[in-house]
Amino acid sequence: MKVWKIASVTVLFALVSVYAYQEIQVNQEIQFRKPLTTAEVDGLAAITAGQMDCNWSYESTDEGEWLRLRSVAERKVDVTFQARFMAAMGKYQGLDPDKQCDLLDKYPNLVRRWHD
């Protein structure tokens, strides 16, 4: 009888885990399909501009990679995305390298400085 209870609890736990995993997958898919907000496009433009001439090495965080993936997907389905992105990039043209590094430091959720 005790073995049956343990097996039942194990199966129940496995079913709940599978359901939770599927819920996470569905929620990620929904988030992935949402159009990028103006703030997200601006953040992406800022870190793109910042990485051009900044003499520090930066790497994308998980959130930064997720944003880049979403932007690639959106670029494929939204013809206005490139114009929105270029308009946001226009704000950051002509910055010296120090200012570009400052841009990257403003978005620690998207990029982090890479230390050797």
N, CA, C and O atoms as a Tinker XYZ file with bonds, in Angstrom:
   464  protein
     1  N      0.820000   -1.198000    0.000000    73     2
     2  CA     0.000000    0.000000    0.000000    64     1     3
     3  C      0.865000    1.264000    0.000000    63     2     4     5
     4  O      0.553000    2.236000   -0.688000    81     3
     5  N      1.946000    1.243000    0.770000    73     3     6
     6  CA     2.818000    2.403000    0.857000    64     5     7
     7  C      3.496000    2.680000   -0.487000    63     6     8     9
     8  O      3.654000    3.838000   -0.874000    81     7
     9  N      3.895000    1.629000   -1.195000    73     7    10
    10  CA     4.520000    1.783000   -2.507000    64     9    11
    11  C      3.536000    2.423000   -3.476000    63    10    12    13
    12  O      3.919000    3.269000   -4.285000    81    11
    13  N      2.277000    2.028000   -3.399000    73    11    14
    14  CA     1.244000    2.591000   -4.276000    64    13    15
    15  C      1.091000    4.089000   -4.029000    63    14    16    17
    16  O      0.956000    4.860000   -4.979000    81    15
    17  N      1.112000    4.508000   -2.769000    73    15    18
    18  CA     0.988000    5.930000   -2.434000    64    17    19
    19  C      2.184000    6.722000   -2.967000    63    18    20    21
    20  O      2.028000    7.816000   -3.509000    81    19
    21  N      3.373000    6.155000   -2.804000    73    19    22
    22  CA     4.577000    6.834000   -3.299000    64    21    23
    23  C      4.524000    6.957000   -4.814000    63    22    24    25
    24  O      4.863000    8.001000   -5.371000    81    23
    25  N      4.099000    5.894000   -5.473000    73    23    26
    26  CA     3.989000    5.919000   -6.937000    64    25    27
    27  C      2.947000    6.934000   -7.383000    63    26    28    29
    28  O      3.157000    7.651000   -8.362000    81    27
    29  N      1.832000    7.000000   -6.675000    73    27    30
    30  CA     0.772000    7.956000   -7.026000    64    29    31
    31  C      1.254000    9.396000   -6.875000    63    30    32    33
    32  O      0.992000   10.242000   -7.730000    81    31
    33  N      1.951000    9.661000   -5.795000    73    31    34
    34  CA     2.472000   11.010000   -5.562000    64    33    35
    35  C      3.511000   11.355000   -6.624000    63    34    36    37
    36  O      3.551000   12.487000   -7.106000    81    35
    37  N      4.341000   10.403000   -6.986000    73    35    38
    38  CA     5.364000   10.629000   -8.012000    64    37    39
    39  C      4.723000   10.941000   -9.356000    63    38    40    41
    40  O      5.148000   11.865000  -10.049000    81    39
    41  N      3.703000   10.175000   -9.725000    73    39    42
    42  CA     2.997000   10.412000  -10.990000    64    41    43
    43  C      2.306000   11.767000  -10.953000    63    42    44    45
    44  O      2.358000   12.514000  -11.931000    81    43
    45  N      1.668000   12.089000   -9.849000    73    43    46
    46  CA     0.996000   13.383000   -9.721000    64    45    47
    47  C      1.999000   14.528000   -9.841000    63    46    48    49
    48  O      1.733000   15.518000  -10.523000    81    47
    49  N      3.139000   14.399000   -9.190000    73    47    50
    50  CA     4.184000   15.418000   -9.276000    64    49    51
    51  C      4.672000   15.565000  -10.712000    63    50    52    53
    52  O      4.882000   16.683000  -11.183000    81    51
    53  N      4.853000   14.457000  -11.408000    73    51    54
    54  CA     5.304000   14.500000  -12.802000    64    53    55
    55  C      4.274000   15.199000  -13.684000    63    54    56    57
    56  O      4.641000   15.997000  -14.545000    81    55
    57  N      3.003000   14.911000  -13.483000    73    55    58
    58  CA     1.949000   15.559000  -14.275000    64    57    59
    59  C      1.906000   17.064000  -14.026000    63    58    60    61
    60  O      1.767000   17.849000  -14.963000    81    59
    61  N      2.023000   17.458000  -12.775000    73    59    62
    62  CA     2.027000   18.885000  -12.439000    64    61    63
    63  C      3.250000   19.561000  -13.057000    63    62    64    65
    64  O      3.151000   20.682000  -13.556000    81    63
    65  N      4.386000   18.896000  -13.028000    73    63    66
    66  CA     5.607000   19.461000  -13.617000    64    65    67
    67  C      5.464000   19.652000  -15.119000    63    66    68    69
    68  O      5.864000   20.685000  -15.656000    81    67
    69  N      4.897000   18.664000  -15.798000    73    67    70
    70  CA     4.686000   18.766000  -17.247000    64    69    71
    71  C      3.729000   19.907000  -17.553000    63    70    72    73
    72  O      3.966000   20.689000  -18.474000    81    71
    73  N      2.648000   20.006000  -16.786000    73    71    74
    74  CA     1.683000   21.085000  -16.998000    64    73    75
    75  C      2.346000   22.448000  -16.788000    63    74    76    77
    76  O      2.143000   23.363000  -17.586000    81    75
    77  N      3.126000   22.587000  -15.734000    73    75    78
    78  CA     3.796000   23.863000  -15.455000    64    77    79
    79  C      4.771000   24.213000  -16.570000    63    78    80    81
    80  O      4.855000   25.372000  -16.977000    81    79
    81  N      5.504000   23.231000  -17.065000    73    79    82
    82  CA     6.444000   23.465000  -18.159000    64    81    83
    83  C      5.710000   23.932000  -19.409000    63    82    84    85
    84  O      6.164000   24.850000  -20.092000    81    83
    85  N      4.576000   23.303000  -19.712000    73    83    86
    86  CA     3.794000   23.700000  -20.884000    64    85    87
    87  C      3.246000   25.113000  -20.725000    63    86    88    89
    88  O      3.204000   25.874000  -21.692000    81    87
    89  N      2.829000   25.465000  -19.525000    73    87    90
    90  CA     2.348000   26.826000  -19.262000    64    89    91
    91  C      3.457000   27.846000  -19.502000    63    90    92    93
    92  O      3.222000   28.897000  -20.099000    81    91
    93  N      4.652000   27.538000  -19.040000    73    91    94
    94  CA     5.793000   28.433000  -19.245000    64    93    95
    95  C      6.068000   28.593000  -20.732000    63    94    96    97
    96  O      6.308000   29.706000  -21.200000    81    95
    97  N      6.036000   27.498000  -21.479000    73    95    98
    98  CA     6.270000   27.546000  -22.919000    64    97    99
    99  C      5.229000   28.418000  -23.613000    63    98   100   101
   100  O      5.575000   29.234000  -24.468000    81    99
   101  N      3.963000   28.252000  -23.253000    73    99   102
   102  CA     2.888000   29.041000  -23.859000    64   101   103
   103  C      3.073000   30.516000  -23.533000    63   102   104   105
   104  O      2.928000   31.368000  -24.410000    81   103
   105  N      3.393000   30.825000  -22.278000    73   103   106
   106  CA     3.597000   32.226000  -21.889000    64   105   107
   107  C      4.778000   32.844000  -22.623000    63   106   108   109
   108  O      4.715000   34.007000  -23.024000    81   107
   109  N      5.856000   32.080000  -22.805000    73   107   110
   110  CA     7.002000   32.602000  -23.552000    64   109   111
   111  C      6.634000   32.848000  -25.009000    63   110   112   113
   112  O      7.062000   33.840000  -25.600000    81   111
   113  N      5.852000   31.959000  -25.585000    73   111   114
   114  CA     5.424000   32.128000  -26.979000    64   113   115
   115  C      4.564000   33.382000  -27.123000    63   114   116   117
   116  O      4.710000   34.130000  -28.089000    81   115
   117  N      3.673000   33.609000  -26.169000    73   115   118
   118  CA     2.825000   34.808000  -26.196000    64   117   119
   119  C      3.693000   36.057000  -26.087000    63   118   120   121
   120  O      3.498000   37.012000  -26.839000    81   119
   121  N      4.651000   36.061000  -25.158000    73   119   122
   122  CA     5.542000   37.209000  -24.996000    64   121   123
   123  C      6.383000   37.437000  -26.245000    63   122   124   125
   124  O      6.640000   38.578000  -26.628000    81   123
   125  N      6.808000   36.349000  -26.876000    73   123   126
   126  CA     7.650000   36.450000  -28.063000    64   125   127
   127  C      6.904000   37.110000  -29.216000    63   126   128   129
   128  O      7.501000   37.831000  -30.016000    81   127
   129  N      5.614000   36.867000  -29.300000    73   127   130
   130  CA     4.823000   37.393000  -30.419000    64   129   131
   131  C      4.347000   38.827000  -30.207000    63   130   132   133
   132  O      3.877000   39.468000  -31.148000    81   131
   133  N      4.463000   39.334000  -28.983000    73   131   134
   134  CA     4.039000   40.710000  -28.731000    64   133   135
   135  C      4.976000   41.675000  -29.446000    63   134   136   137
   136  O      6.190000   41.471000  -29.454000    81   135
   137  N      4.418000   42.729000  -30.049000    73   135   138
   138  CA     5.289000   43.741000  -30.670000    64   137   139
   139  C      6.151000   44.422000  -29.601000    63   138   140   141
   140  O      5.730000   44.591000  -28.456000    81   139
   141  N      7.347000   44.803000  -29.997000    73   139   142
   142  CA     8.229000   45.493000  -29.068000    64   141   143
   143  C      7.669000   46.877000  -28.753000    63   142   144   145
   144  O      7.146000   47.564000  -29.631000    81   143
   145  N      7.785000   47.268000  -27.502000    73   143   146
   146  CA     7.334000   48.590000  -27.096000    64   145   147
   147  C      8.360000   49.625000  -27.546000    63   146   148   149
   148  O      9.472000   49.283000  -27.947000    81   147
   149  N      7.973000   50.881000  -27.474000    73   147   150
   150  CA     8.890000   51.965000  -27.820000    64   149   151
   151  C     10.119000   51.932000  -26.913000    63   150   152   153
   152  O     11.238000   52.154000  -27.374000    81   151
   153  N      9.911000   51.655000  -25.630000    73   151   154
   154  CA    11.037000   51.589000  -24.688000    64   153   155
   155  C     11.979000   50.436000  -25.034000    63   154   156   157
   156  O     13.197000   50.572000  -24.916000    81   155
   157  N     11.421000   49.305000  -25.459000    73   155   158
   158  CA    12.272000   48.169000  -25.833000    64   157   159
   159  C     13.074000   48.473000  -27.098000    63   158   160   161
   160  O     14.254000   48.133000  -27.184000    81   159
   161  N     12.436000   49.110000  -28.075000    73   159   162
   162  CA    13.142000   49.485000  -29.306000    64   161   163
   163  C     14.233000   50.495000  -28.980000    63   162   164   165
   164  O     15.340000   50.407000  -29.511000    81   163
   165  N     13.929000   51.457000  -28.109000    73   163   166
   166  CA    14.922000   52.455000  -27.721000    64   165   167
   167  C     16.095000   51.801000  -26.982000    63   166   168   169
   168  O     17.251000   52.141000  -27.233000    81   167
   169  N     15.805000   50.876000  -26.086000    73   167   170
   170  CA    16.873000   50.172000  -25.376000    64   169   171
   171  C     17.749000   49.375000  -26.322000    63   170   172   173
   172  O     18.973000   49.366000  -26.189000    81   171
   173  N     17.124000   48.709000  -27.275000    73   171   174
   174  CA    17.879000   47.940000  -28.265000    64   173   175
   175  C     18.745000   48.862000  -29.123000    63   174   176   177
   176  O     19.894000   48.540000  -29.422000    81   175
   177  N     18.192000   50.000000  -29.514000    73   175   178
   178  CA    18.962000   50.975000  -30.304000    64   177   179
   179  C     20.125000   51.529000  -29.487000    63   178   180   181
   180  O     21.229000   51.691000  -30.006000    81   179
   181  N     19.880000   51.818000  -28.218000    73   179   182
   182  CA    20.933000   52.373000  -27.361000    64   181   183
   183  C     22.088000   51.394000  -27.193000    63   182   184   185
   184  O     23.252000   51.784000  -27.290000    81   183
   185  N     21.776000   50.129000  -26.942000    73   183   186
   186  CA    22.886000   49.187000  -26.753000    64   185   187
   187  C     23.577000   48.872000  -28.078000    63   186   188   189
   188  O     24.777000   48.594000  -28.101000    81   187
   189  N     22.833000   48.912000  -29.173000    73   187   190
   190  CA    23.460000   48.710000  -30.483000    64   189   191
   191  C     24.421000   49.856000  -30.777000    63   190   192   193
   192  O     25.552000   49.634000  -31.210000    81   191
   193  N     23.959000   51.092000  -30.536000    73   191   194
   194  CA    24.821000   52.261000  -30.748000    64   193   195
   195  C     25.995000   52.243000  -29.775000    63   194   196   197
   196  O     27.118000   52.579000  -30.150000    81   195
   197  N     25.742000   51.858000  -28.541000    73   195   198
   198  CA    26.796000   51.828000  -27.534000    64   197   199
   199  C     27.887000   50.827000  -27.841000    63   198   200   201
   200  O     29.050000   51.053000  -27.507000    81   199
   201  N     27.530000   49.729000  -28.467000    73   199   202
   202  CA    28.518000   48.695000  -28.754000    64   201   203
   203  C     29.376000   49.013000  -29.976000    63   202   204   205
   204  O     30.346000   48.305000  -30.243000    81   203
   205  N     29.042000   50.050000  -30.712000    73   203   206
   206  CA    29.793000   50.357000  -31.932000    64   205   207
   207  C     31.242000   50.743000  -31.654000    63   206   208   209
   208  O     32.155000   50.148000  -32.226000    81   207
   209  N     31.468000   51.723000  -30.791000    73   207   210
   210  CA    32.828000   52.216000  -30.570000    64   209   211
   211  C     33.272000   52.197000  -29.117000    63   210   212   213
   212  O     34.352000   52.694000  -28.798000    81   211
   213  N     32.471000   51.640000  -28.241000    73   211   214
   214  CA    32.886000   51.558000  -26.839000    64   213   215
   215  C     34.076000   50.613000  -26.749000    63   214   216   217
   216  O     34.063000   49.531000  -27.335000    81   215
   217  N     35.108000   51.025000  -26.010000    73   215   218
   218  CA    36.320000   50.214000  -25.952000    64   217   219
   219  C     36.280000   49.154000  -24.859000    63   218   220   221
   220  O     37.277000   48.467000  -24.635000    81   219
   221  N     35.157000   49.008000  -24.179000    73   219   222
   222  CA    34.979000   47.933000  -23.215000    64   221   223
   223  C     34.235000   46.799000  -23.899000    63   222   224   225
   224  O     33.460000   47.026000  -24.828000    81   223
   225  N     34.468000   45.597000  -23.447000    73   223   226
   226  CA    33.723000   44.453000  -23.977000    64   225   227
   227  C     32.466000   44.250000  -23.140000    63   226   228   229
   228  O     32.515000   44.226000  -21.910000    81   227
   229  N     31.354000   44.106000  -23.824000    73   227   230
   230  CA    30.081000   43.854000  -23.168000    64   229   231
   231  C     29.489000   42.578000  -23.726000    63   230   232   233
   232  O     29.743000   42.208000  -24.872000    81   231
   233  N     28.693000   41.905000  -22.900000    73   231   234
   234  CA    27.974000   40.732000  -23.373000    64   233   235
   235  C     26.498000   40.905000  -23.041000    63   234   236   237
   236  O     26.141000   41.574000  -22.071000    81   235
   237  N     25.667000   40.308000  -23.838000    73   235   238
   238  CA    24.229000   40.402000  -23.615000    64   237   239
   239  C     23.825000   39.531000  -22.436000    63   238   240   241
   240  O     24.371000   38.448000  -22.224000    81   239
   241  N     22.865000   40.022000  -21.679000    73   239   242
   242  CA    22.262000   39.209000  -20.631000    64   241   243
   243  C     21.209000   38.326000  -21.294000    63   242   244   245
   244  O     20.962000   38.442000  -22.495000    81   243
   245  N     20.599000   37.458000  -20.523000    73   243   246
   246  CA    19.519000   36.625000  -21.073000    64   245   247
   247  C     18.384000   37.504000  -21.589000    63   246   248   249
   248  O     17.809000   37.235000  -22.644000    81   247
   249  N     18.069000   38.556000  -20.837000    73   247   250
   250  CA    17.012000   39.476000  -21.264000    64   249   251
   251  C     17.403000   40.203000  -22.550000    63   250   252   253
   252  O     16.564000   40.424000  -23.423000    81   251
   253  N     18.670000   40.570000  -22.661000    73   251   254
   254  CA    19.148000   41.222000  -23.877000    64   253   255
   255  C     19.078000   40.303000  -25.087000    63   254   256   257
   256  O     18.690000   40.731000  -26.175000    81   255
   257  N     19.452000   39.040000  -24.901000    73   255   258
   258  CA    19.363000   38.060000  -25.996000    64   257   259
   259  C     17.915000   37.840000  -26.405000    63   258   260   261
   260  O     17.600000   37.753000  -27.592000    81   259
   261  N     17.031000   37.751000  -25.405000    73   259   262
   262  CA    15.605000   37.572000  -25.677000    64   261   263
   263  C     15.080000   38.756000  -26.492000    63   262   264   265
   264  O     14.316000   38.569000  -27.439000    81   263
   265  N     15.484000   39.958000  -26.130000    73   263   266
   266  CA    15.053000   41.151000  -26.856000    64   265   267
   267  C     15.572000   41.126000  -28.292000    63   266   268   269
   268  O     14.841000   41.477000  -29.219000    81   267
   269  N     16.793000   40.726000  -28.481000    73   267   270
   270  CA    17.342000   40.628000  -29.848000    64   269   271
   271  C     16.585000   39.592000  -30.679000    63   270   272   273
   272  O     16.284000   39.835000  -31.848000    81   271
   273  N     16.281000   38.454000  -30.089000    73   271   274
   274  CA    15.514000   37.434000  -30.811000    64   273   275
   275  C     14.134000   37.952000  -31.197000    63   274   276   277
   276  O     13.665000   37.736000  -32.315000    81   275
   277  N     13.496000   38.636000  -30.259000    73   275   278
   278  CA    12.180000   39.212000  -30.558000    64   277   279
   279  C     12.279000   40.250000  -31.664000    63   278   280   281
   280  O     11.390000   40.338000  -32.512000    81   279
   281  N     13.359000   41.044000  -31.666000    73   279   282
   282  CA    13.494000   42.078000  -32.703000    64   281   283
   283  C     13.703000   41.448000  -34.079000    63   282   284   285
   284  O     13.188000   41.956000  -35.075000    81   283
   285  N     14.445000   40.359000  -34.143000    73   283   286
   286  CA    14.643000   39.665000  -35.422000    64   285   287
   287  C     13.311000   39.124000  -35.926000    63   286   288   289
   288  O     12.997000   39.247000  -37.110000    81   287
   289  N     12.534000   38.529000  -35.037000    73   287   290
   290  CA    11.229000   37.997000  -35.430000    64   289   291
   291  C     10.292000   39.120000  -35.860000    63   290   292   293
   292  O      9.563000   38.982000  -36.842000    81   291
   293  N     10.311000   40.227000  -35.128000    73   291   294
   294  CA     9.424000   41.341000  -35.474000    64   293   295
   295  C      9.827000   41.976000  -36.797000    63   294   296   297
   296  O      8.969000   42.389000  -37.577000    81   295
   297  N     11.110000   42.054000  -37.049000    73   295   298
   298  CA    11.600000   42.631000  -38.306000    64   297   299
   299  C     11.037000   41.858000  -39.508000    63   298   300   301
   300  O     10.812000   42.433000  -40.573000    81   299
   301  N     10.815000   40.567000  -39.327000    73   299   302
   302  CA    10.306000   39.725000  -40.415000    64   301   303
   303  C      8.824000   39.940000  -40.692000    63   302   304   305
   304  O      8.375000   39.737000  -41.820000    81   303
   305  N      8.056000   40.348000  -39.683000    73   303   306
   306  CA     6.607000   40.464000  -39.864000    64   305   307
   307  C      6.091000   41.903000  -39.856000    63   306   308   309
   308  O      4.972000   42.153000  -40.303000    81   307
   309  N      6.877000   42.845000  -39.363000    73   307   310
   310  CA     6.421000   44.233000  -39.258000    64   309   311
   311  C      7.314000   45.123000  -40.120000    63   310   312   313
   312  O      8.488000   45.337000  -39.815000    81   311
   313  N      6.733000   45.630000  -41.192000    73   311   314
   314  CA     7.522000   46.452000  -42.123000    64   313   315
   315  C      7.925000   47.787000  -41.506000    63   314   316   317
   316  O      8.856000   48.426000  -41.995000    81   315
   317  N      7.256000   48.220000  -40.457000    73   315   318
   318  CA     7.594000   49.500000  -39.831000    64   317   319
   319  C      8.697000   49.365000  -38.778000    63   318   320   321
   320  O      9.222000   50.371000  -38.303000    81   319
   321  N      9.048000   48.140000  -38.413000    73   319   322
   322  CA    10.024000   47.969000  -37.337000    64   321   323
   323  C     11.360000   48.620000  -37.667000    63   322   324   325
   324  O     11.934000   49.313000  -36.827000    81   323
   325  N     11.858000   48.409000  -38.868000    73   323   326
   326  CA    13.173000   48.958000  -39.227000    64   325   327
   327  C     13.168000   50.482000  -39.142000    63   326   328   329
   328  O     14.147000   51.083000  -38.700000    81   327
   329  N     12.076000   51.101000  -39.561000    73   327   330
   330  CA    11.977000   52.563000  -39.470000    64   329   331
   331  C     11.958000   53.011000  -38.006000    63   330   332   333
   332  O     12.600000   54.001000  -37.654000    81   331
   333  N     11.230000   52.295000  -37.161000    73   331   334
   334  CA    11.189000   52.618000  -35.731000    64   333   335
   335  C     12.579000   52.474000  -35.113000    63   334   336   337
   336  O     13.009000   53.308000  -34.316000    81   335
   337  N     13.270000   51.407000  -35.494000    73   335   338
   338  CA    14.600000   51.156000  -34.947000    64   337   339
   339  C     15.589000   52.230000  -35.397000    63   338   340   341
   340  O     16.372000   52.732000  -34.590000    81   339
   341  N     15.556000   52.581000  -36.679000    73   339   342
   342  CA    16.484000   53.592000  -37.197000    64   341   343
   343  C     16.201000   54.965000  -36.586000    63   342   344   345
   344  O     17.128000   55.732000  -36.327000    81   343
   345  N     14.931000   55.273000  -36.357000    73   343   346
   346  CA    14.593000   56.542000  -35.699000    64   345   347
   347  C     15.163000   56.568000  -34.281000    63   346   348   349
   348  O     15.683000   57.591000  -33.837000    81   347
   349  N     15.065000   55.456000  -33.582000    73   347   350
   350  CA    15.625000   55.379000  -32.230000    64   349   351
   351  C     17.151000   55.474000  -32.278000    63   350   352   353
   352  O     17.757000   56.121000  -31.424000    81   351
   353  N     17.772000   54.836000  -33.266000    73   351   354
   354  CA    19.236000   54.894000  -33.416000    64   353   355
   355  C     19.702000   56.317000  -33.704000    63   354   356   357
   356  O     20.800000   56.703000  -33.301000    81   355
   357  N     18.876000   57.101000  -34.400000    73   355   358
   358  CA    19.235000   58.471000  -34.753000    64   357   359
   359  C     19.550000   59.331000  -33.549000    63   358   360   361
   360  O     20.335000   60.275000  -33.644000    81   359
   361  N     18.942000   59.013000  -32.413000    73   359   362
   362  CA    19.191000   59.787000  -31.193000    64   361   363
   363  C     20.614000   59.607000  -30.677000    63   362   364   365
   364  O     21.116000   60.434000  -29.917000    81   363
   365  N     21.251000   58.535000  -31.091000    73   363   366
   366  CA    22.555000   58.194000  -30.528000    64   365   367
   367  C     23.704000   58.360000  -31.518000    63   366   368   369
   368  O     24.823000   57.931000  -31.237000    81   367
   369  N     23.450000   58.966000  -32.654000    73   367   370
   370  CA    24.499000   59.157000  -33.657000    64   369   371
   371  C     25.491000   60.224000  -33.198000    63   370   372   373
   372  O     25.104000   61.204000  -32.562000    81   371
   373  N     26.756000   60.033000  -33.518000    73   371   374
   374  CA    27.777000   61.041000  -33.247000    64   373   375
   375  C     28.283000   61.091000  -31.821000    63   374   376   377
   376  O     28.945000   62.058000  -31.442000    81   375
   377  N     27.994000   60.087000  -31.025000    73   375   378
   378  CA    28.490000   60.081000  -29.646000    64   377   379
   379  C     29.946000   59.625000  -29.615000    63   378   380   381
   380  O     30.357000   58.761000  -30.389000    81   379
   381  N     30.718000   60.223000  -28.703000    73   379   382
   382  CA    32.098000   59.751000  -28.561000    64   381   383
   383  C     32.086000   58.408000  -27.814000    63   382   384   385
   384  O     31.084000   58.058000  -27.190000    81   383
   385  N     33.191000   57.659000  -27.875000    73   383   386
   386  CA    33.222000   56.324000  -27.273000    64   385   387
   387  C     32.853000   56.280000  -25.790000    63   386   388   389
   388  O     32.216000   55.326000  -25.341000    81   387
   389  N     33.244000   57.299000  -25.029000    73   387   390
   390  CA    32.890000   57.303000  -23.605000    64   389   391
   391  C     31.385000   57.388000  -23.406000    63   390   392   393
   392  O     30.827000   56.714000  -22.540000    81   391
   393  N     30.731000   58.214000  -24.207000    73   391   394
   394  CA    29.272000   58.346000  -24.119000    64   393   395
   395  C     28.596000   57.049000  -24.562000    63   394   396   397
   396  O     27.546000   56.677000  -24.038000    81   395
   397  N     29.205000   56.368000  -25.531000    73   395   398
   398  CA    28.641000   55.093000  -25.967000    64   397   399
   399  C     28.734000   54.059000  -24.842000    63   398   400   401
   400  O     27.808000   53.274000  -24.640000    81   399
   401  N     29.842000   54.060000  -24.121000    73   399   402
   402  CA    29.975000   53.158000  -22.973000    64   401   403
   403  C     28.947000   53.509000  -21.897000    63   402   404   405
   404  O     28.385000   52.624000  -21.252000    81   403
   405  N     28.708000   54.813000  -21.710000    73   403   406
   406  CA    27.693000   55.246000  -20.746000    64   405   407
   407  C     26.316000   54.717000  -21.127000    63   406   408   409
   408  O     25.528000   54.340000  -20.260000    81   407
   409  N     26.027000   54.692000  -22.435000    73   407   410
   410  CA    24.750000   54.137000  -22.893000    64   409   411
   411  C     24.607000   52.686000  -22.454000    63   410   412   413
   412  O     23.551000   52.272000  -21.975000    81   411
   413  N     25.668000   51.927000  -22.621000    73   411   414
   414  CA    25.613000   50.514000  -22.247000    64   413   415
   415  C     25.409000   50.350000  -20.747000    63   414   416   417
   416  O     24.696000   49.449000  -20.306000    81   415
   417  N     26.035000   51.224000  -19.967000    73   415   418
   418  CA    25.884000   51.143000  -18.514000    64   417   419
   419  C     24.465000   51.476000  -18.058000    63   418   420   421
   420  O     24.072000   51.106000  -16.952000    81   419
   421  N     23.694000   52.168000  -18.894000    73   419   422
   422  CA    22.312000   52.510000  -18.546000    64   421   423
   423  C     21.369000   51.316000  -18.667000    63   422   424   425
   424  O     20.242000   51.364000  -18.175000    81   423
   425  N     21.819000   50.255000  -19.312000    73   423   426
   426  CA    20.955000   49.098000  -19.549000    64   425   427
   427  C     21.583000   47.819000  -18.985000    63   426   428   429
   428  O     21.891000   46.896000  -19.739000    81   427
   429  N     21.774000   47.761000  -17.656000    73   427   430
   430  CA    22.400000   46.563000  -17.074000    64   429   431
   431  C     21.525000   45.314000  -17.190000    63   430   432   433
   432  O     22.014000   44.193000  -17.052000    81   431
   433  N     20.235000   45.511000  -17.444000    73   431   434
   434  CA    19.365000   44.353000  -17.632000    64   433   435
   435  C     19.552000   43.729000  -19.021000    63   434   436   437
   436  O     19.175000   42.578000  -19.238000    81   435
   437  N     20.134000   44.488000  -19.962000    73   435   438
   438  CA    20.306000   43.992000  -21.331000    64   437   439
   439  C     21.745000   43.598000  -21.651000    63   438   440   441
   440  O     21.976000   42.636000  -22.383000    81   439
   441  N     22.710000   44.333000  -21.108000    73   439   442
   442  CA    24.129000   44.021000  -21.340000    64   441   443
   443  C     24.907000   44.219000  -20.039000    63   442   444   445
   444  O     24.508000   44.991000  -19.167000    81   443
   445  N     26.005000   43.515000  -19.935000    73   443   446
   446  CA    26.889000   43.708000  -18.775000    64   445   447
   447  C     28.326000   43.760000  -19.270000    63   446   448   449
   448  O     28.692000   43.128000  -20.262000    81   447
   449  N     29.113000   44.520000  -18.560000    73   447   450
   450  CA    30.523000   44.668000  -18.919000    64   449   451
   451  C     31.229000   43.336000  -18.692000    63   450   452   453
   452  O     31.033000   42.672000  -17.675000    81   451
   453  N     32.038000   42.974000  -19.648000    73   451   454
   454  CA    32.752000   41.706000  -19.580000    64   453   455
   455  C     34.140000   41.951000  -19.032000    63   454   456   457
   456  O     34.910000   42.732000  -19.592000    81   455
   457  N     34.454000   41.292000  -17.950000    73   455   458
   458  CA    35.773000   41.439000  -17.318000    64   457   459
   459  C     36.607000   40.199000  -17.611000    63   458   460   461
   460  O     36.120000   39.073000  -17.514000    81   459
   461  N     37.863000   40.416000  -17.966000    73   459   462
   462  CA    38.772000   39.283000  -18.244000    64   461   463
   463  C     39.104000   38.527000  -16.984000    63   462   464
   464  O     39.851000   37.550000  -17.029000    81   463
